[in-house]
Amino acid sequence: MTAKIATPVYLSKTQVAERIGMKSVRSLNKVKLPPHDARIGDTLGWLPETIDAWHADRPGRGYHGSR
């Protein structure tokens, strides 16, 4: 019997925007995303756990750093 290998599922930019609650993928243009986990041609992909960890560490709304 052959063991099944799980195929990783990567999120597109559109799926990343949806996952973190942004209204559109264009909202991501102003956001520095974490390094991608996969690249297929010109398309980047992120593992859900990469996005979840990155999003949990992001500063809250209105944060502009120290001045």
N, C-alpha and C positions, 0 to 999 in steps of 0.2 A: 504494500500500500504506500502510495506517495503522499508525503505531507504537503499540505497546501501552504504556500507562502503568501502572506498578506501583501497586497499591492498598496503602497502608500497613496494617499489622496492629498493632492496639493490644492490650495486655494488660489484663485486668480485675484487680480486687483479688485474686480467687481465683488467677488465673494468676501474678500477682506473687508471692504467698505460695509457690506451688509452685516458681517459678523460683529463689527465694532459699533454698529448703530449709526453709520453715516448715511445721509440721504442719497448721495450719489458718489460714483467713483471719482468724479472731478474733485471732490473734497479732499481726496488723498494727495492731490498735487502739492499741497502745502505741508504735508506731513512726511517726516523722514521715517520710512519703513525700516524694519530690521533687515539684515542681509537675507536674500532669498535662499530657499532650500533646494530649489530646482530651476533649471532653465531648459525650455524646449523651444528651440529656434530663438525668436525674439520675445517669447512669453516667459515671464517669471512666475514662480509658484512658491507658496509658503505652506508649511505644515500647520494644521490648526493649533497645535500646541505651541508653535513658535509665535503665532499671532496672539494667542491668549496670554502668554508670558509677557510679551512686549507690551500689550495693551494694559495689563495689570500694573506695569511699572511706569506708564506714562503719567506725567503731571496732569492735574485736573484742568478743567476749562478755565481760561483766563490767566493761566500761568505764563509769565514772561521771563522768568529767571531773575536773578539778582541784578539790581541796577546800581 
